[in-house]
């Protein structure tokens, strides 16, 4: 996933660096000047960073991903795998992304990346990924990795 990250100023790592730099700058100025308002701004930025991290990890906790497919597939034929993301939490979840990690002998037709836009509480969303099996027999589909960002884009939780 790190190799695919685009080189732009909008990457979460660079946003974190910008916020941490602002925290350090406000802390140094507040220490030198002794200004209480600068202390307040510094602690608010630290709190914002902590809340963003907690929110990113909280986003994925109540989610459950189920993968289902056809019980039979002909060798070399495309099969549609249905991915069902269920939100068991009390708050809606937004922009949850995922990728199937397919084992040898199974390849994705197109992309193995999927996105769920909005999953309401106690509801589910579905996505589909086409795969092709190159060998006969019983195959495991592999693992699916889910990730989501906090609303500020500072952290990505997997």
Secondary structure by P-SEA (a helix, b strand, c coil): cccccccccccaaaaaaaaaaaaaaaaaaaaaaccaaaaaaaaaaaaaaaaaaaaaaaaaccbbbbbbccccccccbbbbbbbbbbbcccccccbbbbbbbccccccccccccccccccccccbbbbbbbbbbcccccccccbbbbbbbccccccccc
